[in-house]
Every structure is written in structure tokens, then in C-alpha cells.
Amino acid sequence: MRADRIMYHPGDTAAKHYHTDCHHLFYVLYGSGLLHVDEGSHRLLPGSVAVVGPNEVHWFENDTAENFAFVEFWGPPPKETVWVKSDDI
């Protein structure tokens, strides 16, 4: 297992990507942001938990005026992260 603490400032976003070989769990510490996945977007609030599976494209967006922070866990740690261009989907 591996874990990191992540913070998105207002207006920050991440590139679309997926991990080929692990589950990815997120626990929101404070703020609010969007988790985007193939099925749509989900508003995450403090205390929210979200999980994405292997090969599931995902990315985050802080569309608020406050910082958005979470802890992310990988099980097992990823061996490969694939960055997705918009025209690849």
C-alpha cells in the first residue's frame, strides 16, 4: 500500500489518467472538489470516500474558491500510470 496527501488550490485540475494494476482510494480531509470518471462527475466533501479501480480513467477538479485536500491510497502501489489525451477516449 502507498499513500499521499494531495491539495488542489482553487481552479486546479489534474490530467486524465488511469492505473493499470491497482485500486485507488481517496479520503477527503477538507474543502470540496469534483472527481471525474467515465460515468460522470461526483462532488466530494469532507469525510467522503471514493474508489476507482484498475484501468478506470479519472481526474480531479477544484471548482471552488477554497483549497481541496485529500489522502489517496493505492493498493498495491501502481506500477504504471497512463496519461490520457482527450482524443484517446
PDB file of N, CA, C and O in Angstrom, chain B, residues numbered from 101:
ATOM      1  N   MET B 101       0.852  -1.163   0.000  1.00  0.00           N
ATOM      2  CA  MET B 101       0.000   0.000   0.000  1.00  0.00           C
ATOM      3  C   MET B 101       0.899   1.228   0.000  1.00  0.00           C
ATOM      4  O   MET B 101       1.998   1.218   0.556  1.00  0.00           O
ATOM      5  N   ARG B 102       0.412   2.273  -0.630  1.00  0.00           N
ATOM      6  CA  ARG B 102       1.100   3.562  -0.668  1.00  0.00           C
ATOM      7  C   ARG B 102       0.068   4.648  -0.436  1.00  0.00           C
ATOM      8  O   ARG B 102      -1.094   4.490  -0.813  1.00  0.00           O
ATOM      9  N   ALA B 103       0.481   5.760   0.187  1.00  0.00           N
ATOM     10  CA  ALA B 103      -0.441   6.865   0.454  1.00  0.00           C
ATOM     11  C   ALA B 103       0.268   8.194   0.226  1.00  0.00           C
ATOM     12  O   ALA B 103       1.477   8.310   0.421  1.00  0.00           O
ATOM     13  N   ASP B 104      -0.503   9.187  -0.189  1.00  0.00           N
ATOM     14  CA  ASP B 104      -0.019  10.554  -0.373  1.00  0.00           C
ATOM     15  C   ASP B 104      -1.110  11.520   0.053  1.00  0.00           C
ATOM     16  O   ASP B 104      -2.298  11.213  -0.039  1.00  0.00           O
ATOM     17  N   ARG B 105      -0.695  12.691   0.521  1.00  0.00           N
ATOM     18  CA  ARG B 105      -1.634  13.778   0.820  1.00  0.00           C
ATOM     19  C   ARG B 105      -1.562  14.760  -0.338  1.00  0.00           C
ATOM     20  O   ARG B 105      -0.480  15.196  -0.730  1.00  0.00           O
ATOM     21  N   ILE B 106      -2.728  15.107  -0.884  1.00  0.00           N
ATOM     22  CA  ILE B 106      -2.813  15.951  -2.074  1.00  0.00           C
ATOM     23  C   ILE B 106      -3.662  17.181  -1.758  1.00  0.00           C
ATOM     24  O   ILE B 106      -4.669  17.085  -1.056  1.00  0.00           O
ATOM     25  N   MET B 107      -3.245  18.349  -2.286  1.00  0.00           N
ATOM     26  CA  MET B 107      -4.064  19.552  -2.163  1.00  0.00           C
ATOM     27  C   MET B 107      -4.195  20.215  -3.532  1.00  0.00           C
ATOM     28  O   MET B 107      -3.214  20.409  -4.250  1.00  0.00           O
ATOM     29  N   TYR B 108      -5.434  20.553  -3.867  1.00  0.00           N
ATOM     30  CA  TYR B 108      -5.725  21.322  -5.071  1.00  0.00           C
ATOM     31  C   TYR B 108      -6.142  22.721  -4.632  1.00  0.00           C
ATOM     32  O   TYR B 108      -7.035  22.883  -3.800  1.00  0.00           O
ATOM     33  N   HIS B 109      -5.486  23.727  -5.201  1.00  0.00           N
ATOM     34  CA  HIS B 109      -5.869  25.111  -4.936  1.00  0.00           C
ATOM     35  C   HIS B 109      -7.063  25.466  -5.818  1.00  0.00           C
ATOM     36  O   HIS B 109      -7.345  24.753  -6.780  1.00  0.00           O
ATOM     37  N   PRO B 110      -7.768  26.552  -5.510  1.00  0.00           N
ATOM     38  CA  PRO B 110      -8.907  26.948  -6.348  1.00  0.00           C
ATOM     39  C   PRO B 110      -8.516  27.001  -7.832  1.00  0.00           C
ATOM     40  O   PRO B 110      -7.516  27.612  -8.208  1.00  0.00           O
ATOM     41  N   GLY B 111      -9.327  26.349  -8.650  1.00  0.00           N
ATOM     42  CA  GLY B 111      -9.097  26.329 -10.091  1.00  0.00           C
ATOM     43  C   GLY B 111      -8.171  25.232 -10.583  1.00  0.00           C
ATOM     44  O   GLY B 111      -8.066  25.026 -11.792  1.00  0.00           O
ATOM     45  N   ASP B 112      -7.485  24.511  -9.676  1.00  0.00           N
ATOM     46  CA  ASP B 112      -6.581  23.434 -10.089  1.00  0.00           C
ATOM     47  C   ASP B 112      -7.359  22.259 -10.668  1.00  0.00           C
ATOM     48  O   ASP B 112      -8.505  22.010 -10.296  1.00  0.00           O
ATOM     49  N   THR B 113      -6.723  21.553 -11.571  1.00  0.00           N
ATOM     50  CA  THR B 113      -7.268  20.320 -12.123  1.00  0.00           C
ATOM     51  C   THR B 113      -6.108  19.379 -12.423  1.00  0.00           C
ATOM     52  O   THR B 113      -4.956  19.807 -12.490  1.00  0.00           O
ATOM     53  N   ALA B 114      -6.411  18.116 -12.599  1.00  0.00           N
ATOM     54  CA  ALA B 114      -5.388  17.123 -12.940  1.00  0.00           C
ATOM     55  C   ALA B 114      -5.669  16.595 -14.339  1.00  0.00           C
ATOM     56  O   ALA B 114      -6.790  16.698 -14.838  1.00  0.00           O
ATOM     57  N   ALA B 115      -4.660  16.037 -14.957  1.00  0.00           N
ATOM     58  CA  ALA B 115      -4.827  15.411 -16.267  1.00  0.00           C
ATOM     59  C   ALA B 115      -5.550  14.071 -16.114  1.00  0.00           C
ATOM     60  O   ALA B 115      -5.416  13.394 -15.095  1.00  0.00           O
ATOM     61  N   LYS B 116      -6.310  13.703 -17.131  1.00  0.00           N
ATOM     62  CA  LYS B 116      -6.987  12.401 -17.137  1.00  0.00           C
ATOM     63  C   LYS B 116      -5.926  11.303 -17.153  1.00  0.00           C
ATOM     64  O   LYS B 116      -4.937  11.379 -17.882  1.00  0.00           O
ATOM     65  N   HIS B 117      -6.161  10.277 -16.325  1.00  0.00           N
ATOM     66  CA  HIS B 117      -5.207   9.174 -16.270  1.00  0.00           C
ATOM     67  C   HIS B 117      -5.866   7.942 -15.666  1.00  0.00           C
ATOM     68  O   HIS B 117      -6.992   7.998 -15.170  1.00  0.00           O
ATOM     69  N   TYR B 118      -5.144   6.833 -15.718  1.00  0.00           N
ATOM     70  CA  TYR B 118      -5.583   5.618 -15.026  1.00  0.00           C
ATOM     71  C   TYR B 118      -4.354   4.819 -14.630  1.00  0.00           C
ATOM     72  O   TYR B 118      -3.255   5.036 -15.141  1.00  0.00           O
ATOM     73  N   HIS B 119      -4.566   3.894 -13.711  1.00  0.00           N
ATOM     74  CA  HIS B 119      -3.516   3.000 -13.222  1.00  0.00           C
ATOM     75  C   HIS B 119      -3.896   1.590 -13.657  1.00  0.00           C
ATOM     76  O   HIS B 119      -5.037   1.165 -13.481  1.00  0.00           O
ATOM     77  N   THR B 120      -2.948   0.883 -14.215  1.00  0.00           N
ATOM     78  CA  THR B 120      -3.271  -0.414 -14.818  1.00  0.00           C
ATOM     79  C   THR B 120      -3.389  -1.553 -13.818  1.00  0.00           C
ATOM     80  O   THR B 120      -3.928  -2.611 -14.142  1.00  0.00           O
ATOM     81  N   ASP B 121      -2.888  -1.345 -12.602  1.00  0.00           N
ATOM     82  CA  ASP B 121      -2.683  -2.510 -11.748  1.00  0.00           C
ATOM     83  C   ASP B 121      -3.027  -2.302 -10.280  1.00  0.00           C
ATOM     84  O   ASP B 121      -2.495  -3.008  -9.422  1.00  0.00           O
ATOM     85  N   CYS B 122      -3.909  -1.345  -9.970  1.00  0.00           N
ATOM     86  CA  CYS B 122      -4.208  -1.125  -8.552  1.00  0.00           C
ATOM     87  C   CYS B 122      -5.569  -0.469  -8.371  1.00  0.00           C
ATOM     88  O   CYS B 122      -6.136   0.097  -9.305  1.00  0.00           O
ATOM     89  N   HIS B 123      -6.073  -0.556  -7.161  1.00  0.00           N
ATOM     90  CA  HIS B 123      -7.241   0.213  -6.747  1.00  0.00           C
ATOM     91  C   HIS B 123      -6.736   1.490  -6.105  1.00  0.00           C
ATOM     92  O   HIS B 123      -5.670   1.514  -5.491  1.00  0.00           O
ATOM     93  N   HIS B 124      -7.511   2.546  -6.254  1.00  0.00           N
ATOM     94  CA  HIS B 124      -7.117   3.872  -5.784  1.00  0.00           C
ATOM     95  C   HIS B 124      -8.261   4.395  -4.912  1.00  0.00           C
ATOM     96  O   HIS B 124      -9.387   4.542  -5.388  1.00  0.00           O
ATOM     97  N   LEU B 125      -7.978   4.673  -3.653  1.00  0.00           N
ATOM     98  CA  LEU B 125      -8.985   5.139  -2.701  1.00  0.00           C
ATOM     99  C   LEU B 125      -8.642   6.560  -2.275  1.00  0.00           C
ATOM    100  O   LEU B 125      -7.475   6.886  -2.062  1.00  0.00           O
ATOM    101  N   PHE B 126      -9.668   7.408  -2.149  1.00  0.00           N
ATOM    102  CA  PHE B 126      -9.496   8.809  -1.764  1.00  0.00           C
ATOM    103  C   PHE B 126     -10.342   9.101  -0.526  1.00  0.00           C
ATOM    104  O   PHE B 126     -11.506   8.705  -0.454  1.00  0.00           O
ATOM    105  N   TYR B 127      -9.752   9.794   0.442  1.00  0.00           N
ATOM    106  CA  TYR B 127     -10.470  10.232   1.635  1.00  0.00           C
ATOM    107  C   TYR B 127     -10.291  11.747   1.732  1.00  0.00           C
ATOM    108  O   TYR B 127      -9.169  12.239   1.852  1.00  0.00           O
ATOM    109  N   VAL B 128     -11.412  12.488   1.680  1.00  0.00           N
ATOM    110  CA  VAL B 128     -11.355  13.950   1.663  1.00  0.00           C
ATOM    111  C   VAL B 128     -11.167  14.494   3.070  1.00  0.00           C
ATOM    112  O   VAL B 128     -11.923  14.170   3.986  1.00  0.00           O
ATOM    113  N   LEU B 129     -10.138  15.331   3.226  1.00  0.00           N
ATOM    114  CA  LEU B 129      -9.823  15.954   4.509  1.00  0.00           C
ATOM    115  C   LEU B 129     -10.594  17.258   4.704  1.00  0.00           C
ATOM    116  O   LEU B 129     -11.225  17.463   5.741  1.00  0.00           O
ATOM    117  N   TYR B 130     -10.541  18.132   3.710  1.00  0.00           N
ATOM    118  CA  TYR B 130     -11.275  19.402   3.786  1.00  0.00           C
ATOM    119  C   TYR B 130     -11.482  19.974   2.385  1.00  0.00           C
ATOM    120  O   TYR B 130     -10.829  19.577   1.420  1.00  0.00           O
ATOM    121  N   GLY B 131     -12.406  20.910   2.313  1.00  0.00           N
ATOM    122  CA  GLY B 131     -12.750  21.514   1.030  1.00  0.00           C
ATOM    123  C   GLY B 131     -13.712  20.638   0.263  1.00  0.00           C
ATOM    124  O   GLY B 131     -14.266  19.674   0.791  1.00  0.00           O
ATOM    125  N   SER B 132     -13.898  20.995  -0.989  1.00  0.00           N
ATOM    126  CA  SER B 132     -14.829  20.296  -1.861  1.00  0.00           C
ATOM    127  C   SER B 132     -14.261  20.302  -3.273  1.00  0.00           C
ATOM    128  O   SER B 132     -13.651  21.283  -3.698  1.00  0.00           O
ATOM    129  N   GLY B 133     -14.458  19.219  -3.989  1.00  0.00           N
ATOM    130  CA  GLY B 133     -13.980  19.149  -5.364  1.00  0.00           C
ATOM    131  C   GLY B 133     -14.727  18.087  -6.132  1.00  0.00           C
ATOM    132  O   GLY B 133     -15.550  17.356  -5.582  1.00  0.00           O
ATOM    133  N   LEU B 134     -14.425  18.013  -7.413  1.00  0.00           N
ATOM    134  CA  LEU B 134     -15.071  17.047  -8.291  1.00  0.00           C
ATOM    135  C   LEU B 134     -14.111  15.930  -8.651  1.00  0.00           C
ATOM    136  O   LEU B 134     -12.958  16.170  -9.011  1.00  0.00           O
ATOM    137  N   LEU B 135     -14.607  14.706  -8.548  1.00  0.00           N
ATOM    138  CA  LEU B 135     -13.921  13.536  -9.077  1.00  0.00           C
ATOM    139  C   LEU B 135     -14.634  13.189 -10.374  1.00  0.00           C
ATOM    140  O   LEU B 135     -15.829  12.893 -10.373  1.00  0.00           O
ATOM    141  N   HIS B 136     -13.906  13.226 -11.474  1.00  0.00           N
ATOM    142  CA  HIS B 136     -14.470  12.880 -12.777  1.00  0.00           C
ATOM    143  C   HIS B 136     -14.054  11.461 -13.129  1.00  0.00           C
ATOM    144  O   HIS B 136     -12.877  11.110 -13.043  1.00  0.00           O
ATOM    145  N   VAL B 137     -15.030  10.643 -13.526  1.00  0.00           N
ATOM    146  CA  VAL B 137     -14.807   9.280 -14.005  1.00  0.00           C
ATOM    147  C   VAL B 137     -15.671   9.096 -15.245  1.00  0.00           C
ATOM    148  O   VAL B 137     -16.460   9.976 -15.589  1.00  0.00           O
ATOM    149  N   ASP B 138     -15.529   7.967 -15.911  1.00  0.00           N
ATOM    150  CA  ASP B 138     -16.290   7.728 -17.145  1.00  0.00           C
ATOM    151  C   ASP B 138     -17.798   7.881 -16.959  1.00  0.00           C
ATOM    152  O   ASP B 138     -18.490   8.357 -17.859  1.00  0.00           O
ATOM    153  N   GLU B 139     -18.311   7.479 -15.790  1.00  0.00           N
ATOM    154  CA  GLU B 139     -19.756   7.506 -15.550  1.00  0.00           C
ATOM    155  C   GLU B 139     -20.288   8.908 -15.240  1.00  0.00           C
ATOM    156  O   GLU B 139     -21.501   9.113 -15.203  1.00  0.00           O
ATOM    157  N   GLY B 140     -19.390   9.874 -15.016  1.00  0.00           N
ATOM    158  CA  GLY B 140     -19.832  11.224 -14.693  1.00  0.00           C
ATOM    159  C   GLY B 140     -18.940  11.849 -13.638  1.00  0.00           C
ATOM    160  O   GLY B 140     -17.836  11.376 -13.370  1.00  0.00           O
ATOM    161  N   SER B 141     -19.442  12.921 -13.046  1.00  0.00           N
ATOM    162  CA  SER B 141     -18.691  13.665 -12.042  1.00  0.00           C
ATOM    163  C   SER B 141     -19.359  13.521 -10.684  1.00  0.00           C
ATOM    164  O   SER B 141     -20.584  13.453 -10.585  1.00  0.00           O
ATOM    165  N   HIS B 142     -18.542  13.476  -9.644  1.00  0.00           N
ATOM    166  CA  HIS B 142     -19.050  13.295  -8.292  1.00  0.00           C
ATOM    167  C   HIS B 142     -18.460  14.369  -7.383  1.00  0.00           C
ATOM    168  O   HIS B 142     -17.243  14.545  -7.329  1.00  0.00           O
ATOM    169  N   ARG B 143     -19.324  15.081  -6.674  1.00  0.00           N
ATOM    170  CA  ARG B 143     -18.892  16.097  -5.716  1.00  0.00           C
ATOM    171  C   ARG B 143     -18.406  15.392  -4.457  1.00  0.00           C
ATOM    172  O   ARG B 143     -19.150  14.614  -3.859  1.00  0.00           O
ATOM    173  N   LEU B 144     -17.180  15.649  -4.051  1.00  0.00           N
ATOM    174  CA  LEU B 144     -16.615  15.073  -2.837  1.00  0.00           C
ATOM    175  C   LEU B 144     -16.522  16.147  -1.771  1.00  0.00           C
ATOM    176  O   LEU B 144     -16.082  17.264  -2.045  1.00  0.00           O
ATOM    177  N   LEU B 145     -16.934  15.814  -0.560  1.00  0.00           N
ATOM    178  CA  LEU B 145     -16.965  16.722   0.584  1.00  0.00           C
ATOM    179  C   LEU B 145     -16.109  16.134   1.708  1.00  0.00           C
ATOM    180  O   LEU B 145     -15.735  14.963   1.633  1.00  0.00           O
ATOM    181  N   PRO B 146     -15.789  16.909   2.745  1.00  0.00           N
ATOM    182  CA  PRO B 146     -15.009  16.369   3.858  1.00  0.00           C
ATOM    183  C   PRO B 146     -15.633  15.076   4.413  1.00  0.00           C
ATOM    184  O   PRO B 146     -16.834  15.017   4.678  1.00  0.00           O
ATOM    185  N   GLY B 147     -14.805  14.058   4.579  1.00  0.00           N
ATOM    186  CA  GLY B 147     -15.277  12.767   5.058  1.00  0.00           C
ATOM    187  C   GLY B 147     -15.694  11.812   3.951  1.00  0.00           C
ATOM    188  O   GLY B 147     -15.910  10.628   4.209  1.00  0.00           O
ATOM    189  N   SER B 148     -15.813  12.310   2.710  1.00  0.00           N
ATOM    190  CA  SER B 148     -16.167  11.441   1.581  1.00  0.00           C
ATOM    191  C   SER B 148     -15.054  10.455   1.306  1.00  0.00           C
ATOM    192  O   SER B 148     -13.875  10.747   1.502  1.00  0.00           O
ATOM    193  N   VAL B 149     -15.453   9.275   0.846  1.00  0.00           N
ATOM    194  CA  VAL B 149     -14.521   8.260   0.388  1.00  0.00           C
ATOM    195  C   VAL B 149     -14.942   7.855  -1.017  1.00  0.00           C
ATOM    196  O   VAL B 149     -16.125   7.635  -1.280  1.00  0.00           O
ATOM    197  N   ALA B 150     -13.973   7.758  -1.915  1.00  0.00           N
ATOM    198  CA  ALA B 150     -14.247   7.322  -3.283  1.00  0.00           C
ATOM    199  C   ALA B 150     -13.182   6.307  -3.676  1.00  0.00           C
ATOM    200  O   ALA B 150     -12.044   6.370  -3.210  1.00  0.00           O
ATOM    201  N   VAL B 151     -13.562   5.375  -4.535  1.00  0.00           N
ATOM    202  CA  VAL B 151     -12.634   4.346  -5.002  1.00  0.00           C
ATOM    203  C   VAL B 151     -12.740   4.257  -6.517  1.00  0.00           C
ATOM    204  O   VAL B 151     -13.839   4.241  -7.071  1.00  0.00           O
ATOM    205  N   VAL B 152     -11.593   4.199  -7.183  1.00  0.00           N
ATOM    206  CA  VAL B 152     -11.556   3.887  -8.614  1.00  0.00           C
ATOM    207  C   VAL B 152     -10.741   2.620  -8.783  1.00  0.00           C
ATOM    208  O   VAL B 152      -9.783   2.374  -8.050  1.00  0.00           O
ATOM    209  N   GLY B 153     -11.134   1.828  -9.752  1.00  0.00           N
ATOM    210  CA  GLY B 153     -10.478   0.544  -9.969  1.00  0.00           C
ATOM    211  C   GLY B 153      -9.400   0.607 -11.038  1.00  0.00           C
ATOM    212  O   GLY B 153      -9.195   1.643 -11.671  1.00  0.00           O
ATOM    213  N   PRO B 154      -8.713  -0.515 -11.233  1.00  0.00           N
ATOM    214  CA  PRO B 154      -7.700  -0.588 -12.276  1.00  0.00           C
ATOM    215  C   PRO B 154      -8.306  -0.221 -13.638  1.00  0.00           C
ATOM    216  O   PRO B 154      -9.422  -0.626 -13.961  1.00  0.00           O
ATOM    217  N   ASN B 155      -7.559   0.545 -14.422  1.00  0.00           N
ATOM    218  CA  ASN B 155      -7.943   0.964 -15.772  1.00  0.00           C
ATOM    219  C   ASN B 155      -9.119   1.933 -15.822  1.00  0.00           C
ATOM    220  O   ASN B 155      -9.630   2.207 -16.908  1.00  0.00           O
ATOM    221  N   GLU B 156      -9.563   2.458 -14.686  1.00  0.00           N
ATOM    222  CA  GLU B 156     -10.670   3.422 -14.672  1.00  0.00           C
ATOM    223  C   GLU B 156     -10.096   4.842 -14.804  1.00  0.00           C
ATOM    224  O   GLU B 156      -9.368   5.314 -13.930  1.00  0.00           O
ATOM    225  N   VAL B 157     -10.437   5.506 -15.907  1.00  0.00           N
ATOM    226  CA  VAL B 157      -9.958   6.865 -16.147  1.00  0.00           C
ATOM    227  C   VAL B 157     -10.578   7.795 -15.111  1.00  0.00           C
ATOM    228  O   VAL B 157     -11.779   7.734 -14.846  1.00  0.00           O
ATOM    229  N   HIS B 158      -9.735   8.666 -14.521  1.00  0.00           N
ATOM    230  CA  HIS B 158     -10.213   9.593 -13.503  1.00  0.00           C
ATOM    231  C   HIS B 158      -9.334  10.833 -13.463  1.00  0.00           C
ATOM    232  O   HIS B 158      -8.188  10.816 -13.912  1.00  0.00           O
ATOM    233  N   TRP B 159      -9.889  11.908 -12.921  1.00  0.00           N
ATOM    234  CA  TRP B 159      -9.147  13.134 -12.674  1.00  0.00           C
ATOM    235  C   TRP B 159      -9.951  14.002 -11.726  1.00  0.00           C
ATOM    236  O   TRP B 159     -11.156  13.807 -11.567  1.00  0.00           O
ATOM    237  N   PHE B 160      -9.290  14.957 -11.100  1.00  0.00           N
ATOM    238  CA  PHE B 160      -9.915  15.841 -10.114  1.00  0.00           C
ATOM    239  C   PHE B 160      -9.960  17.269 -10.615  1.00  0.00           C
ATOM    240  O   PHE B 160      -9.188  17.674 -11.484  1.00  0.00           O
ATOM    241  N   GLU B 161     -10.892  18.025 -10.039  1.00  0.00           N
ATOM    242  CA  GLU B 161     -11.017  19.449 -10.336  1.00  0.00           C
ATOM    243  C   GLU B 161     -11.473  20.172  -9.077  1.00  0.00           C
ATOM    244  O   GLU B 161     -12.429  19.754  -8.422  1.00  0.00           O
ATOM    245  N   ASN B 162     -10.796  21.245  -8.747  1.00  0.00           N
ATOM    246  CA  ASN B 162     -11.270  22.110  -7.662  1.00  0.00           C
ATOM    247  C   ASN B 162     -11.966  23.298  -8.302  1.00  0.00           C
ATOM    248  O   ASN B 162     -11.321  24.237  -8.768  1.00  0.00           O
ATOM    249  N   ASP B 163     -13.271  23.244  -8.319  1.00  0.00           N
ATOM    250  CA  ASP B 163     -14.081  24.302  -8.932  1.00  0.00           C
ATOM    251  C   ASP B 163     -14.618  25.273  -7.876  1.00  0.00           C
ATOM    252  O   ASP B 163     -15.607  25.965  -8.116  1.00  0.00           O
ATOM    253  N   THR B 164     -13.969  25.326  -6.713  1.00  0.00           N
ATOM    254  CA  THR B 164     -14.420  26.195  -5.623  1.00  0.00           C
ATOM    255  C   THR B 164     -13.369  27.273  -5.346  1.00  0.00           C
ATOM    256  O   THR B 164     -12.304  27.294  -5.962  1.00  0.00           O
ATOM    257  N   ALA B 165     -13.687  28.153  -4.418  1.00  0.00           N
ATOM    258  CA  ALA B 165     -12.775  29.230  -4.016  1.00  0.00           C
ATOM    259  C   ALA B 165     -11.914  28.839  -2.813  1.00  0.00           C
ATOM    260  O   ALA B 165     -11.142  29.660  -2.316  1.00  0.00           O
ATOM    261  N   GLU B 166     -12.036  27.600  -2.340  1.00  0.00           N
ATOM    262  CA  GLU B 166     -11.291  27.116  -1.176  1.00  0.00           C
ATOM    263  C   GLU B 166     -10.355  25.983  -1.592  1.00  0.00           C
ATOM    264  O   GLU B 166     -10.566  25.354  -2.629  1.00  0.00           O
ATOM    265  N   ASN B 167      -9.320  25.721  -0.788  1.00  0.00           N
ATOM    266  CA  ASN B 167      -8.456  24.579  -1.040  1.00  0.00           C
ATOM    267  C   ASN B 167      -9.223  23.270  -0.839  1.00  0.00           C
ATOM    268  O   ASN B 167     -10.140  23.191  -0.021  1.00  0.00           O
ATOM    269  N   PHE B 168      -8.836  22.264  -1.589  1.00  0.00           N
ATOM    270  CA  PHE B 168      -9.457  20.936  -1.560  1.00  0.00           C
ATOM    271  C   PHE B 168      -8.331  19.934  -1.297  1.00  0.00           C
ATOM    272  O   PHE B 168      -7.398  19.830  -2.093  1.00  0.00           O
ATOM    273  N   ALA B 169      -8.412  19.192  -0.180  1.00  0.00           N
ATOM    274  CA  ALA B 169      -7.328  18.274   0.181  1.00  0.00           C
ATOM    275  C   ALA B 169      -7.877  16.893   0.495  1.00  0.00           C
ATOM    276  O   ALA B 169      -8.966  16.746   1.051  1.00  0.00           O
ATOM    277  N   PHE B 170      -7.096  15.882   0.123  1.00  0.00           N
ATOM    278  CA  PHE B 170      -7.472  14.506   0.396  1.00  0.00           C
ATOM    279  C   PHE B 170      -6.219  13.656   0.546  1.00  0.00           C
ATOM    280  O   PHE B 170      -5.122  14.050   0.150  1.00  0.00           O
ATOM    281  N   VAL B 171      -6.417  12.478   1.129  1.00  0.00           N
ATOM    282  CA  VAL B 171      -5.374  11.471   1.180  1.00  0.00           C
ATOM    283  C   VAL B 171      -5.757  10.408   0.164  1.00  0.00           C
ATOM    284  O   VAL B 171      -6.907   9.972   0.106  1.00  0.00           O
ATOM    285  N   GLU B 172      -4.778   9.997  -0.636  1.00  0.00           N
ATOM    286  CA  GLU B 172      -5.033   8.934  -1.605  1.00  0.00           C
ATOM    287  C   GLU B 172      -4.206   7.721  -1.239  1.00  0.00           C
ATOM    288  O   GLU B 172      -3.053   7.831  -0.821  1.00  0.00           O
ATOM    289  N   PHE B 173      -4.821   6.560  -1.404  1.00  0.00           N
ATOM    290  CA  PHE B 173      -4.189   5.280  -1.089  1.00  0.00           C
ATOM    291  C   PHE B 173      -4.224   4.417  -2.346  1.00  0.00           C
ATOM    292  O   PHE B 173      -5.223   4.398  -3.065  1.00  0.00           O
ATOM    293  N   TRP B 174      -3.137   3.708  -2.604  1.00  0.00           N
ATOM    294  CA  TRP B 174      -3.083   2.742  -3.700  1.00  0.00           C
ATOM    295  C   TRP B 174      -2.847   1.362  -3.121  1.00  0.00           C
ATOM    296  O   TRP B 174      -2.015   1.189  -2.230  1.00  0.00           O
ATOM    297  N   GLY B 175      -3.570   0.389  -3.621  1.00  0.00           N
ATOM    298  CA  GLY B 175      -3.368  -0.978  -3.187  1.00  0.00           C
ATOM    299  C   GLY B 175      -3.400  -1.912  -4.381  1.00  0.00           C
ATOM    300  O   GLY B 175      -4.450  -2.050  -5.007  1.00  0.00           O
ATOM    301  N   PRO B 176      -2.318  -2.547  -4.717  1.00  0.00           N
ATOM    302  CA  PRO B 176      -0.937  -2.267  -4.312  1.00  0.00           C
ATOM    303  C   PRO B 176      -0.447  -0.981  -4.973  1.00  0.00           C
ATOM    304  O   PRO B 176      -1.164  -0.417  -5.799  1.00  0.00           O
ATOM    305  N   PRO B 177       0.747  -0.501  -4.637  1.00  0.00           N
ATOM    306  CA  PRO B 177       1.258   0.698  -5.299  1.00  0.00           C
ATOM    307  C   PRO B 177       1.284   0.504  -6.818  1.00  0.00           C
ATOM    308  O   PRO B 177       1.603  -0.584  -7.298  1.00  0.00           O
ATOM    309  N   PRO B 178       0.949   1.555  -7.575  1.00  0.00           N
ATOM    310  CA  PRO B 178       0.876   1.398  -9.035  1.00  0.00           C
ATOM    311  C   PRO B 178       2.249   1.164  -9.658  1.00  0.00           C
ATOM    312  O   PRO B 178       3.252   1.748  -9.249  1.00  0.00           O
ATOM    313  N   LYS B 179       2.258   0.295 -10.654  1.00  0.00           N
ATOM    314  CA  LYS B 179       3.470   0.086 -11.441  1.00  0.00           C
ATOM    315  C   LYS B 179       3.435   0.937 -12.702  1.00  0.00           C
ATOM    316  O   LYS B 179       4.477   1.262 -13.271  1.00  0.00           O
ATOM    317  N   GLU B 180       2.216   1.299 -13.139  1.00  0.00           N
ATOM    318  CA  GLU B 180       2.092   2.091 -14.360  1.00  0.00           C
ATOM    319  C   GLU B 180       0.909   3.051 -14.255  1.00  0.00           C
ATOM    320  O   GLU B 180      -0.196   2.657 -13.880  1.00  0.00           O
ATOM    321  N   THR B 181       1.158   4.308 -14.592  1.00  0.00           N
ATOM    322  CA  THR B 181       0.106   5.316 -14.736  1.00  0.00           C
ATOM    323  C   THR B 181       0.091   5.726 -16.187  1.00  0.00           C
ATOM    324  O   THR B 181       1.131   6.055 -16.758  1.00  0.00           O
ATOM    325  N   VAL B 182      -1.099   5.707 -16.795  1.00  0.00           N
ATOM    326  CA  VAL B 182      -1.252   6.061 -18.197  1.00  0.00           C
ATOM    327  C   VAL B 182      -1.987   7.391 -18.270  1.00  0.00           C
ATOM    328  O   VAL B 182      -3.106   7.517 -17.773  1.00  0.00           O
ATOM    329  N   TRP B 183      -1.352   8.387 -18.893  1.00  0.00           N
ATOM    330  CA  TRP B 183      -1.949   9.714 -19.065  1.00  0.00           C
ATOM    331  C   TRP B 183      -2.730   9.713 -20.363  1.00  0.00           C
ATOM    332  O   TRP B 183      -2.215   9.314 -21.408  1.00  0.00           O
ATOM    333  N   VAL B 184      -3.984  10.162 -20.295  1.00  0.00           N
ATOM    334  CA  VAL B 184      -4.919  10.055 -21.410  1.00  0.00           C
ATOM    335  C   VAL B 184      -5.104  11.418 -22.067  1.00  0.00           C
ATOM    336  O   VAL B 184      -5.377  12.413 -21.395  1.00  0.00           O
ATOM    337  N   LYS B 185      -4.953  11.448 -23.372  1.00  0.00           N
ATOM    338  CA  LYS B 185      -5.264  12.669 -24.130  1.00  0.00           C
ATOM    339  C   LYS B 185      -6.741  12.621 -24.471  1.00  0.00           C
ATOM    340  O   LYS B 185      -7.310  11.538 -24.602  1.00  0.00           O
ATOM    341  N   SER B 186      -7.373  13.786 -24.617  1.00  0.00           N
ATOM    342  CA  SER B 186      -8.812  13.860 -24.894  1.00  0.00           C
ATOM    343  C   SER B 186      -9.200  13.052 -26.125  1.00  0.00           C
ATOM    344  O   SER B 186     -10.266  12.437 -26.137  1.00  0.00           O
ATOM    345  N   ASP B 187      -8.368  13.038 -27.157  1.00  0.00           N
ATOM    346  CA  ASP B 187      -8.728  12.318 -28.375  1.00  0.00           C
ATOM    347  C   ASP B 187      -8.472  10.812 -28.278  1.00  0.00           C
ATOM    348  O   ASP B 187      -8.769  10.079 -29.222  1.00  0.00           O
ATOM    349  N   ASP B 188      -7.921  10.335 -27.146  1.00  0.00           N
ATOM    350  CA  ASP B 188      -7.713   8.896 -26.928  1.00  0.00           C
ATOM    351  C   ASP B 188      -8.968   8.201 -26.424  1.00  0.00           C
ATOM    352  O   ASP B 188      -9.079   6.978 -26.507  1.00  0.00           O
ATOM    353  N   ILE B 189      -9.911   8.973 -25.902  1.00  0.00           N
ATOM    354  CA  ILE B 189     -11.091   8.353 -25.276  1.00  0.00           C
ATOM    355  C   ILE B 189     -12.178   8.108 -26.301  1.00  0.00           C
ATOM    356  O   ILE B 189     -13.244   7.594 -25.960  1.00  0.00           O
TER     357      ILE B 189
END
